[in-house]
Amino acid sequence: MQIPSHLKYTEEHEWIRVEADNTAYIGITDFAQGELGELVYVEVDTVGETIERNEVFGTVEAVKTTADLYMPVSGTILEFNPAIDEAEGDEPTLVNESPYDKGWIIKIKLIDPSELEGLMDAAAYQELVG
Amino acid sequence: MLKNTALTAIHEQLGAKMAPFAGYNMPISYTNIKEEHQAVRERVGIFDVSHMGEFIVRGPEALDLIQHISSNDASRLQIGEAQYACMPNKQGGIVDDLLIYRLSEDNCAAGERAYMLVVNASNIEKDWNWIQENNTFDTRLINISDQTGLLAVQGPLAQKILQGLTEVDLSALKYYTFTKGTFAGIDNVIISATGYTGSGGFELYADNAHIVHLWETILEAGKDVGILPIGLGARDTLRLEMGYCLYGNDINDTTSPLEAGLGWITKLGKPAFIGRDLMLEQKAQGLSKKLVGIKSLDRRVPRHGYPIENEAGELIGEVTSGTQSPTLDIPIGMGYVALPYAKEGSTIYLVAGKKRIEAIVSRPPFITAG
């Protein structure tokens, strides 16, 4: 299982990668995709909305289960990954194949970068998922 | 304490994702659910379902006991035949659904009959106590669950690969019949033309001591045709495509057999049995809800517990099972809806948190049986 050291993590198994301009990419971890199994659909209809930390921004559907996606930090949703969006690339399994790279789910604009301090680093996340 | 089957170590060696199910440490998936599902629909797969419970019922009044507890008419069973049934409780619900096998009478004294009841793993203890409590008949019960293993070999090529391992003529075994014979060198294997997938095949009951040998021999025999070991994940998607009920999801202690669509195994005309009077009453009054198949009209998948509403937003039922159908690649499910909405093609709405998913009522099976 991969847990890249340059990302921050949540207890709900999202990761966040912050860019220089206070934008950030958010996805689910390798552990999360493994637990969910093959994804059949990712729904994000919150593009353009500003959503608080720990609130739901979307949903993933796997064969066996449904899981909500939570904002690691507060932010405005700029983009839903077109490669997995049903209306465009429609390849939700990218999240399984490449959870930290091609399978990113949303891009956001941070509202309060200090919220990042409340997230786990790779070592703490490793501890969580054992 | 989690129980193991005879094959737990082998599942772990195969790299299966394991999870507790009904008190057993069971394989959920070996590779992925879609691939395993497809193997059963197109070729053949082998399942370890040794967690299922088996009781032997033997005695001069064995049939009377079974007729008393079962919804179906066991008097129709000949030796070598099996029957699907449920055990109604005294409040109008279902204790369990089960298979009833009428066994040979070779080991019986004169005038005795013998049956095997195959019950859900999650209900072994409850069923055992229930049957004991209601056994006012001259009949003995033996719980052989702990020493009995069960393998399901399912799919269109099942017969072909299994025939090479036994002298028993498998083509002569009609659906819901069985025989006891020598299989892969092991005596006294029950070979049963039953299953929970809709793709045909067999179920093999044997002593746990032989289960590893049977598993390995069958996997080897099926290697050339691409047999795969199948976990409980695909077992669920396979049964849901056929609309088969799962106890604990679609039926339980509070659901009526009639509302669950199990009228076909509920023979109200046979002599009195537990729950019959309540069902007669229910039938006279008319049912208030029915278990139906559901096809979601968008990509969201129905999930157990989602409320069901009508167009006006009134609560009319609840989803009991759901999955993405690997064959159709659309979301399917089952659920109870108020009678006026149970008609084929009715539009209903599934409530997933803040979302309303438009769906239609669709009679199972969702796929044409292979």
Contacts between the chains, C-beta under 8 A, distances in Angstrom:
chain1	res1	chain2	res2	distance
A	37	B	29	6.8
A	37	B	32	6.3
A	37	B	33	6.1
A	37	B	233	7.2
A	38	B	32	5.2
A	38	B	33	6.7
A	38	B	34	5.9
A	40	B	299	7.3
A	40	B	301	7.1
A	40	B	324	4.4
A	40	B	329	7.9
A	40	B	331	7.9
A	41	B	299	4.1
A	41	B	300	7.1
A	41	B	301	7.5
A	41	B	324	7.9
A	43	B	299	7.0
A	43	B	300	6.9
A	56	B	353	7.5
A	59	B	300	7.5
A	59	B	352	7.6
A	59	B	355	7.9
A	61	B	299	6.8
A	61	B	300	6.4
A	61	B	301	4.9
A	61	B	324	6.9
A	61	B	331	7.6
A	62	B	324	7.8
A	63	B	33	4.8
A	63	B	34	6.8
A	63	B	233	7.0
A	63	B	237	6.4
A	63	B	323	5.8
A	63	B	324	4.9
A	63	B	326	7.0
A	64	B	33	6.9
A	64	B	233	5.8
A	64	B	236	7.5
A	64	B	323	6.9
A	65	B	303	7.4
A	66	B	300	7.7
A	66	B	301	6.2
A	66	B	303	5.4
A	66	B	352	7.0
A	68	B	353	7.4
A	86	B	299	6.1
